[in-house]
Amino acid sequence: MGLIYNISCAAFAALGSFLFGYDSGIVGGILIQKRFLEAHDNPNSALQGAIVALFNVGCFFGACVAATLATKWGRKRTIQIGCFFSTVGGVIQTASINAGMFIAGRLIIGLGIGLLSMIVPLYQAEIAPPAIRGFAVGLAQQFIGFGVLVSTWVVYGANRIDSNAQWQIPVGIQIAPAVILFFGTFFLPYSPRWLVSVGRNEEARKVVSRLYSDPEEQESTYRQICEEVERELKVVSRNPRDLIRPQYIKRTLLACGGQIGAQFTGINIANYYGPTIYTALGFDTNTSLLVNAIYSVVGPITNFITITFIVDRVGRVRLMWLGSIAMGILLMLIGAVYKRFPGPTQEQIDNGLIGYNENRSAHYAIICFFYLFSVVFSLSWGPVAWIYQSEVFPLKIRTMGASAATASNWLFNTWISQVSPIALDNPSVGPNFFFMFMSTNFFVAMYTFFFYPETKGKTLEELSDALGDEKHADDIPMEQGAGKTEAAGSTSSQDKK
């Protein structure tokens, strides 16, 4: 079967990432829809922040337990557990009659998506041959963007319905990919690495024979997996405290710092609250949803270009610090223009004196800056944070490290999603909020430029030298060829988020 089968399996598993993107994409749109607000007692900005933040809390806990479930029950079964929680959460949200019930559904679906966000890239990495591993893992981020794209256009189309179906259709649709992936996973191959780790070697050999078309490659890959897993079973750690041991603390800080840096770019202000910002500028609900739908298109296109043509040529670190500088400049422009040309005040709206026509060109400029912001993020931190995370951990702590880094992403995502609507709604903060993230972008650019080693094309042994690691007996060096494969595998597998 070979390459086509390989890519097909990786793409189907990416439905879990699509679900992640879809659920993230609908919330910003429905929070400004009249029917949703009426059905949920017109939640204030703090409660709207909780609707987003509690989803991220669920994702945080899901990411924390993903490594344990993946080790015990395997990658396929963990994906199915994530789909189960996602389905239950989607049903509760669709049937909700108040804000509390909707938030409960968001929390439950968050648990499922937290699991999927970590395990899908790991599964993709472990079934893909080294030649296409970066592309296979990049499909996870690609499908996240595709999910956001679909959700924003569905919300825009459903906005024309004058009933509760206006929000129930977009919310209910997310149940479909969860159910499809749950049942479809039965037909996907197990991860051969996991099969070998639990002693099911003959099954692993059969899976490898389906994933690779060349007999010689099948044998060498199977032998390499067996050797690597045997080594892993001897040295792999189950103790989270190993992440902060002297020889690993730098790697942990690099991976977690990368995920936190991705959040400090401010991307989720636009992703979650873009429609709220456009409405505050004076655009009506339908126009705000259309602007947000167009915004969702530019990211996936740019991300595909990045993972296909750029990231393996330019490297990781250069994209990170250049992206942060560019995004800091764009946020400075957004904040400055927004402050100089604000939208209508509530008094103007109440009196029918919208008063924004003379500022419309400035508001269009803000929208263009947001679009450029999405492009730059997709050229840099969007895919790179996951790739870098997957490359820095050695075999001993690889899975735990991936969970820790992914959880750090969700932890700061939760904080930002809770604070943002309150800050944007506060007249004394408002546009100044963008200047705060301008500053964090410049800070992130500085620390990645000075402290992050490049990982592109390095074996684990070379990366260890770059990080200044001491040699330890439990970190068994690999042959040069195996090191390259493991580094790639580690890379992809950790790209999870």
N, C-alpha and C positions, 0 to 999 in steps of 0.2 A: 504494500500500500504506500508506504513511504511518505514523502513530503506533503502531498495533498491531504492525506489522512491526518498527518501531524498538525497541519495548520487548521484543518476543519475541527479537530478536537479542541485546540486552543481557542479558536473563535467561538465555539459553542459554549465552552466554560466561561467565556467573557460575558455571557448573558448575566452572570452575577455582577460584573462591573457595570453593565448597562442598567441593572436595577439600582445600583448605587447612584449612578448619574441621574436616572429618572426621578428617584425620590428626592434627591437634592435639588433638582431643577423645578419641581412643581411648587415647592413651598413659597418661593418668592412671589409667584404669580397669584396663587390662591389667597395670599394674605391681603391682597388689595381688592379681591372680588366681593361685590356687594352681598351676594347670596351666602358666601362662606361666612362673612363677618356677622350677618344677621343670624345664621344658624348656630353660631358659637358665641352669642352674647357680646358681640363687638369687643373683642379682647384689646386691651391697651398695649402700648409698645413693650412693656415689660413681659406681658403674657405672650405676645407674639415672639419675643425673644426666647421665651421658655419653649414654645412650640418647636423652634429650630434647635435650641440647645439640648433639650431632652433626647432628641434623636441622636445627637452627637454623644451624649452620655451613654446611650445604649451601644453605639458603635465602639466607644472606648472599652467598655466591658467585654463586648464581643471580640475585639482584637486581643484583649488580654488573655482570654481562654482559648483562642484559636490554636495556638501552638500545642497545647496539651491535648486538645481533641484530635488534631491532625496526626500527632504521634501515636495516640492510642487507637483511634478508629480509622485513620487514613484520610487522605485528601478528599476522595469522592464522598464519603459519608459526612465529612464536615461541611462540604458544599451543600449537601441535602439538609443538614440541620439548619444551616443559614437560610435556605429556601423555606423551610417550615416556619421559622420565626417571621420571615418576611411576609409570608402569606397570611399568617394570623394577624400581624400588625396591620397589613393592608386592609383586611376585612374590618377590623375594629375602626380604623380611620374612616372608611367609606360609610360605615353605619353610625358614626358618631352623632350625638345630639347635643353635645356641649363641648367646651374647650378641654375639660378634664379628660373626657373619653378620647378626644382626638390626641391629646398629649400622651395618654397611655398607649395608644396605637403607635405613635411615633417612637416611643421608648422601645417597644417590642420589636418593631421593624428595624430599629437601630441595632439591636442585638444581632439580628440576622445579617445585616449589611456589614457590621463590624467583622463578623466571621468571614464573610465573602471577600471583603476588601483585603484581608490578609492571605486567605487560602487560595484564591483564584490565581494570582500571579505565581504563587509557589507551585501550584499544580502545572501551570503552563510551562514554567521553567524546567520542571522535572520530566516532562514528556518530550521537550523540544531538543533537537540536536544542536550542538554549539553554533553551527553556521547560521541558524535562524532564531537563536534563543532571544536575542535582543528584540527582534521583531515580534516574536510570540508573546513575550512579557509586555511589550509596548501595546499590544492589543487591549490589555486591561485598561490602560489610560485612554486609549482610543474609544473604547466602548463606554467609558464613563462620560466622555464628551458627547458621544452619540446619544446616550440616555438623556443628558441635559437638553440636547437639541430637540429630541422628540417631545419631551415633556413640555418645553416652553411653547412649542407650536400647538400641542394639544390644548394647553391652557388657553392660548389665544383663540383657538377655534371654539372651545366650549364657552367662552365668555359671552357669546351671542345667545346662549340659552338662558331664558328667564325663569329658572327654577333651581332647586337644589342640585339638579344634574349638572349645573354649571361647574361645581367643584367636585361632585361625586364621580363623574366620568373620569377626569384626570387622575383622581386619587385611586379609583378602582382599577384602572388599567394596569397599575403596577403589580397587581396580583398575577396577571398573565405570565410575564417572564419568570416569576418565581415558581409557578406551577410547572411551566414547560421545562425549566432547568432541573427541577426536582426529579421529574420522571425521565427526562432525557439523560440525566447523569448515569442511570442504570446501564446505558449503552456505551458510555465512555470507558476507556481502559483505566485500570488502576495505575497509579504512579509506580513505575518499576522499582524505583528506589525504596518506596515504602514496602512493596511486596518482599523485596530482599531483606529489609530490616526486620520483618516478622517471620522470616523463614519460608516464604512461599516462592522459592527460587524458580521452580518450573513455570509457574504463572508469569513471573517476571520475564523469563526468557521468551515466552509466547508474546507478551506485550511488546517487547523490544523488536521481535520479528515483524510485528505489524507496523511499528513506528519507523523502521528503517528498511529500505528496499534492498540495499546491498548486503549479501550474506557475510562478507568480511567485516563490514561495518557493524552488523548485528552482533557478531561474536566479540569484537573488540569492545563495543559499547557495553555489552552484558558483563564482560569480564571486568571492565573498569568500574561499573556500578557495584559489583560484588566486592571488589577491593576497597572502594571508597566507603561503602556502608560498613564493611568489617572494621575498618579503621575508625569510623564514626562511632560504632557501638562500643569501642574500647575507650574513646576519649570524650564523647559527647556529654555535656553537662545538663542536669535537670535543676540545678541550683541557681535561682535568679541572682544571688549575690555574686556569682562569678562575673556578671556583667560589669561589676565595679571593682574587680580585682585589678591590681596595678598594670598587668600586661594587657588588659582589655578595656580599661576605663576610657582610653582615648578613642577607641573605635566606637564605643557606646555613645560618647558625647558627639562624635562626628555624625553618626546615623540619626540620633535623636535631634541634634542641632539642625540637621538638614531638613527634617520634617517640620520642626518648629519654624525654621526660616521660611519654608513654603507658606506657612500660615501667616507669618509676619509680613509677607508681601501685600497682604490686604485683599487677596483675590476673592475671599468669600464675602466681603462686603458687597461686591458687585454680583456674585453668584446668588446669594441669598436675598439681598435687599435692593437689587437693581430696580425692579418695578416700583418699590417704595420711593427710591430717590427720584425716578422719572416723574412720578406723580407729584412729589414735592416741588418739582420744577415747574409744574403747571400743566403737564400733559394729562389728558383724560385716561381712564383705565384701559380702554381698548388700544390707544396709541402706546401707552407704557408697556403693555404686554407684547405688542408688535416689535417695539424696540428691543425688548428683552429676548424675543424669539430670534431676531436677526443676530443679536449678540451671541447666542448659543451656537451659531453656525461657524464663526471664525475660529474658535478654539479647536474643534476636532480636525478641521482642515490643516491648521498649522501644526498640531500635534503629530499628524500623520507624516507630514514633511520632515518634522524633527526626528522621529524614530526611524524613518526610512533612509534619510540622506545626511543628517547632520550629526547626531549625538555620537556615533561611532567614528566620526572623522575629526570633529572639533574637540571632543572630550567633554567631561562633565563639569569640572570646576570653572572653566572659562565661561560656560553658558550660565552658571549660577550667578557669578558676581556681575557679569555684564547685564544679565536680566534684572538683577536687583537695582542696579544704577538706572536702567531705563524705566523701570516701574516706579522708582522713587521720583524721577523727573515728571512722569505722567501724573502721579498723584499730586505733586506740587501744582501742576497746571490745572487739574480738576478742582483742587481746593481754592486756588486763586480766582479762577473764573466763577466758580460757584459763589464765593464770598462777594465778589464784585457785582455779579448779576444773579441775585437770588430769585427764587420762584415767588409766587404771590403769597401774601400773608393770609392767615385765616380770616382776618377782618375783611380783606379785599374779596376773598371767596364768598364770605357770608353776605356781602353787599353787592355781589354780582360784578365787582370791579376787578377782574382778573389781573390786569395790569402787567402782563408779562410779554405782550406782543413785541415791544421794543427790545426785549432781551432774548428773543427766540433764537437768533443766530448764535449767541453765546451758549445757549442750552444745547443746540445742535453740536457745537464744538465739544461740550462736555461728553455727549454721547460718543463722538468720534474718539475722544481720549479713552473712554471705557473700552471701545472696540480694540484700539491699539494695545491697551493694557492686557486684554485677553490674548492677543497675538503674542506679546512678549512673554507672558506666563507660559504659554504653550510651547514657546521656543526654548524655555529654560526650566524653571522649577517644576512645571507640570509633570513632565516625564522624568526629569533628571533626579528629583528627590528620591523616587522609588528605585531607580537604577543604582544610584550611589549607595543607598541603604543596603542593597542586596550584595554589594561588592566588598564592603569593608569588614564583614565578620568572618572569622575563621570557622572551620567545621565545628569546633567544640561548642560554640555558643550561637550558631547561625540562626536556628529557629527562635530561640529566646530573644535574640537581638532584633529579629524582624518584628516580633510581637511588641517589644518595648518601643521601637521606633514608630511603628504604626499607632500604638496607643498614645504616644506623645503628640502625634498629629491630631488625633481626635480630642485630646485633652485641651489643647490650645484652640482648636476649632470650636469647642464648646464655649470657651471663654469669649472668644471673638463674636460668636453668633448671639450670645446673650447680651453683650454690652452694646453691640452696634446699633440696634434699633432705638435703644434708650438714648445713646449719644446723638444719633441723627435727628431724633425728635426734640432734642433739647436746644432751644434757640441760642444759648450761650456757648454751645459746642458746635453743632451743625457742621459747616464746611471745615472747621478746624480739625475735625476728626481725621480728615484725609492727610493733614500735615503730620499727624502722629505717625501714620503708616509710611509717609515719605521718609521720616527719620529712621524708622525700623528697617526700611529697605536699604538705606545707606549704611546702617550699622551691619546688616547681614552681608552686604557686598564687601565690607571691610574684613569681617572675620572669615569669610570664605576665601578671599584673596590671600590672606596671610597664613591661615591655619589649615586649609584643606588640601591634602595631597591629591594629585590626579590619580584616578584608578583605571582609566581606559587602557586596555591591553596589558595590564600587569597581572602576573601570577600572584598567588597568595604570598609566596616567598618574597617577591619583589616589593609587594605592598607592605609586608612586614618591615622590610628595610626602610621604606619611605616613611613609615610611622615611627621608626626608631624603637621597635619592639625588642625586648630581650628574648633570647631563645629559652623556651621552657620544654621540659621533657614531655609534657602532655600535648604539645603542639607538634605533632609528627609531621616533618616535612614530606612533601610529595615529589615524585619525579616531575621533571619540568613539564612534560606533556600533560600529565594528569593534573598538574597545578593549574594549567590554563583552562582545562575543562571544568575543574571545580570552581575556579574563580568565576567563570561564566555562569555556572549553575547557581553559585551563591548569588551572583548578581541578579539573575532573573528571579530566583526564588524569593529574594527579599524584596523585589520590586513591588511587592504586593500592594503597596498602597499608593 
